[in-house]
Amino acid sequence: MKNLKNNRKLNRCLTVLLLAVLCTVFAYGCRTNNQPGSEEASEKTVNYVYYLNRDKTHVVGEEFVFTTDTAKEQVQEIAKALSSTPKHNECKTSLGKDFQILAYDMKDGNLTLNMDAAYKKLSPTEEILVRAALVRSFVQVMDINYVQFMVEGESLLDAGGMAVGYLNADSFIENDGKEINVYERANVTLYFATEDGEHLVAGQRQVVYNTNVSMEKMVMEQLIKGPSLAGYYPTINPETKILSVTNKDGTCYVNLSEEFLKQPYDVSTDVVIYSIANSLIDLPSVSRVQIQVGGSSKILYRETKSLEDPIERNLDIMVKEE
């Protein structure tokens, strides 16, 4: 019995000693994670630097931790990170050889980025995504609430010719944390039929569109949607589906579903074809159009018009002004 008590006493002593050792090790481990001179454990805030994916269709965030304490230094850190090669292979730098930040200015919680002239050469979709990446990265800098863009000292303008102004993270709609959908206003010229179906008439339409969709596809969507004003008449079967729209070296390839071949409207063949060609060629990125149906251009549309060759603008079919 006496030995049993002694054993129990010894076990209790060993337990207390083990707990004391564990507490000492734990306390030491926490202390080594503290910043010098700090008595309490502190975690660094994890931020994100945003890059474009290789296909330039969405923005991707990579974890980033500031190592400096002033706003000026943190802006420099973000700019350096944006110019560096991302860790993920599917991403590309948001700042690179194509364009650079000439200067920046911080005042009253606002950061102004002055870009070089090459920034204007970005396609509309890429520019919006770059803008989103830069804004979402820089607003994480201490005391920075908004970001404004300038190009060679002039205010950056949107597709409608209006100054973009100050932006923050809420200016961009995030989709499931993976893709940033940005909506912008643009003015496009669409060509619809006249009442007799023999000529085209041009009309301006202001559109709010998702900039992750190309301007070429957006124009086709609006054309299929049809006119909204009196004196303009539709040209394309509204059941037509857009299978794909791509632009290569100025030639816009429009691949439509078979519903395109079914014409419910009393319009001429040329009116249909050139309503598409003229509308797309009004975009600065398009010089001619290749229409396809189900992936093939070997189509004789309405048994009169071959779609095999690319189509150029036709202004002779426009309604004659009196």
SEDODO-701321 format. One record per residue (C-alpha): residue in one letter; x, y, z. Coordinates in steps of 0.02 Angstrom, whole numbers, padded with zeros to 5 digits, always signed. Each point is the difference from the previous one (the first is absolute). Layout:
BEGIN
AXYZ ...
END
This chain:
BEGIN
M+00000+00000+00000 K+00141+00116+00049 N+00087-00034-00166 L-00163+00037-00094 K-00016+00169+00086 N+00180+00040-00038 N-00027-00046-00182 R-00154+00111-00011 K+00096+00143+00079 L+00143-00026-00122 N-00122-00001-00148 R-00079+00163+00059 C+00171+00080+00012 L+00047-00059-00174 T-00165+00066-00069 V+00026+00171+00078 L+00179+00003-00063 L-00055-00048-00177 L-00134+00135-00002 A+00128+00128+00058 V+00118-00049-00141 L-00140+00008-00130 C-00055+00171+00060 T+00178+00063-00009 V+00021-00066-00178 F-00169+00072-00055 A+00039+00169+00077 Y+00170+00002-00087 G-00078-00048-00166 C-00128+00142+00009 R+00133+00124+00050 T+00108-00042-00151 N-00146+00045-00114 N-00019+00173+00078 Q+00079+00152-00076 P+00153+00062+00097 G-00047+00085+00162 S-00180-00061-00008 E-00072-00088+00152 E-00153-00068-00093 A-00013-00109-00153 S-00049+00096-00158 E-00044-00062-00174 K+00042+00096-00158 T-00151+00043-00107 V-00003-00098-00162 N-00044+00105-00152 Y-00010-00042-00185 V+00085+00059-00158 Y-00110-00022-00152 Y+00060-00064-00168 L-00081-00041-00167 N-00015-00180-00053 R+00091-00051-00159 D-00159+00008-00105 K-00037+00176+00065 T-00177-00047+00049 H+00005+00025+00188 V+00101+00061+00147 V+00086-00115+00125 G+00063+00047+00174 E+00160-00064+00079 E+00038+00018+00185 F+00113+00143+00045 V+00067+00067+00166 F+00064+00178+00020 T+00173+00017+00075 T-00003+00190+00019 D-00101+00119+00107 T-00029+00159-00100 A-00125+00028-00141 K+00136+00058-00120 E+00104-00155+00031 Q-00151-00114-00015 V-00048+00077-00168 Q+00176-00038-00059 E-00016-00179+00065 I-00163-00026-00094 A+00070+00075-00160 K+00152-00113+00010 A-00109-00154+00031 L-00115+00044-00146 S+00153+00007-00114 S+00071-00165+00064 T-00034-00172-00070 P-00149-00079+00091 K+00023-00163+00093 H-00137-00084-00099 N+00043-00044-00179 E-00176+00039-00061 C+00021+00184+00045 K+00093+00144-00082 T+00064+00163+00074 S-00122+00145+00013 L+00141+00124-00029 G+00128-00049-00130 K+00094+00048-00156 D-00159+00058-00088 F-00028+00150+00113 Q+00065+00077+00160 I-00051+00117+00140 L+00089+00165-00031 A-00040+00073+00170 Y-00123-00007+00142 D-00070+00127+00121 M-00085-00028+00168 K-00116+00130+00075 D-00144-00010+00124 G-00016-00189-00014 N+00002+00002-00190 L+00136-00076-00110 T+00024+00068-00176 L+00094-00111-00122 N+00072+00086-00154 M+00023-00131-00136 D+00106+00016-00156 A-00075+00017-00175 A+00016-00187-00033 Y-00142-00029+00123 K-00123+00062-00132 K+00054-00139-00118 L-00078-00134+00111 S-00159-00078-00068 P-00160+00059+00088 T-00020-00167+00091 E+00181-00012+00056 E+00003+00181+00056 I-00151-00026+00112 L+00077-00155+00078 V+00168+00087+00026 R-00093+00144+00079 A-00091-00120+00116 A+00163-00087+00047 L+00089+00162+00041 V-00143+00076+00098 R-00033-00155+00104 S+00187-00014+00037 F+00035+00182+00045 V-00153+00031+00110 Q+00076-00121+00126 V+00136+00128+00035 M-00025+00086+00166 D-00104+00161-00012 I-00036-00026-00187 N-00188-00005-00034 Y-00013+00042-00185 V+00107-00013-00156 Q-00007+00117-00151 F+00080-00031-00170 M+00087+00127-00111 V+00087-00030-00166 E+00144+00120-00035 G-00081+00123+00120 E-00174-00011-00080 S-00150-00081+00084 L-00036-00178-00056 L-00162-00005-00100 D-00124-00143-00012 A-00076-00066-00162 G-00132+00137+00008 G+00131+00138+00008 M-00031+00037+00184 A+00137+00013+00131 V+00013-00163+00097 G+00031+00094+00163 Y+00039-00075+00170 L-00022-00186+00024 N+00004-00120+00146 A-00022-00188+00021 D-00190+00020-00002 S+00012+00070-00177 F+00027-00177-00062 I-00122-00143+00017 E+00085-00159+00058 N-00069-00168-00056 D+00033-00146+00119 G+00169+00074+00044 K+00073-00056-00166 E-00056+00118-00135 I-00029+00186+00009 N-00144+00054-00109 V+00011+00184-00042 Y-00144+00091-00081 E+00030+00153-00106 R-00101+00115-00111 A+00037+00011-00187 N-00075+00077-00155 V-00009-00114-00152 T-00067+00022-00176 L-00123-00135-00057 Y-00068-00021-00176 F-00181-00051-00017 A-00120-00015-00147 T-00112+00133-00070 E-00187-00032-00010 D+00010-00067-00178 G+00139-00121+00050 E+00112+00058-00143 H+00119+00119+00088 L+00091+00026+00163 V-00012+00142+00122 A+00129+00035+00136 G-00049+00035+00179 Q+00096+00036+00160 R-00033-00106+00153 Q+00069+00027+00174 V+00036-00167+00082 V+00054-00053+00174 Y+00099-00157-00029 N+00108-00128+00090 T+00177+00039-00053 N+00049-00183+00018 V-00099-00017-00162 S+00086+00066-00156 M-00068+00155-00086 E-00026-00105-00157 K-00111-00125+00089 M-00093+00139+00089 V-00040+00082-00168 M-00067-00165-00068 E-00108-00024+00154 Q-00074+00173-00022 L-00028-00027-00186 I-00094-00163+00030 K-00098+00084+00138 G-00069+00117-00132 P-00042+00186-00008 S-00090+00097+00135 L-00047+00157-00098 A-00133+00032-00130 G+00060+00001-00180 Y+00128-00139+00031 Y-00040-00181-00040 P+00086-00165+00051 T+00110-00098-00119 I+00048-00160+00093 N-00110-00141+00063 P-00014+00032+00189 E+00017-00188+00030 T+00178+00006-00066 K+00133-00052+00126 I+00177+00067+00001 L+00114-00151+00003 S+00161+00100+00002 V+00074+00167-00049 T+00188+00020-00025 N+00108+00136-00074 K+00164-00042-00086 D+00105+00129-00091 G-00151+00110-00030 T-00114-00138-00065 C-00147-00035+00113 Y-00062-00179-00009 V-00183-00013+00048 N-00063-00177+00025 L-00190-00009+00010 S-00125-00139+00028 E-00107-00073-00139 E-00146+00111+00050 F+00092+00139-00092 L-00048-00086-00164 K-00185+00015+00040 Q-00057+00175-00042 P-00167+00055+00076 Y+00014+00180-00063 D-00035+00074-00170 V+00175+00067-00030 S+00123-00026-00142 T+00150-00115+00012 D+00123+00144-00013 V-00088+00094+00140 V+00025-00148+00116 I+00182-00029-00045 Y+00054+00182+00003 S-00095+00040+00158 I+00124-00119+00083 A+00153+00057-00098 N-00030+00187+00015 S-00042-00010+00185 L+00159-00097+00041 I+00114+00099-00116 D-00052+00158+00089 L+00108-00064+00143 P+00181+00058-00015 S+00062-00179+00023 V-00093-00071-00151 S+00035+00026-00186 R-00099-00146-00073 V-00118-00138+00056 Q-00007-00187-00031 I-00173-00071+00035 Q-00013-00185+00043 V-00147-00113+00038 G+00034-00147+00112 G+00187+00027-00025 S-00006-00001-00190 S+00011+00146-00122 K-00040-00110-00151 I-00178+00063+00003 L-00107+00073-00138 Y-00112+00113+00102 R-00178-00002-00065 E+00070-00083-00156 T+00070+00165-00063 K+00143+00061+00111 S+00160-00099+00030 L+00073+00018+00174 E+00164-00081-00047 D+00100+00161-00015 P+00019+00138+00131 I-00119+00146-00020 E+00049+00183-00001 R-00100+00155+00038 N-00138+00048-00123 L-00062+00179+00010 D-00094-00006-00166 I-00140-00098+00086 M-00031+00143+00121 V-00162+00096-00016 K+00025+00156-00107 E-00022+00163+00092 E-00115+00124-00084 
END
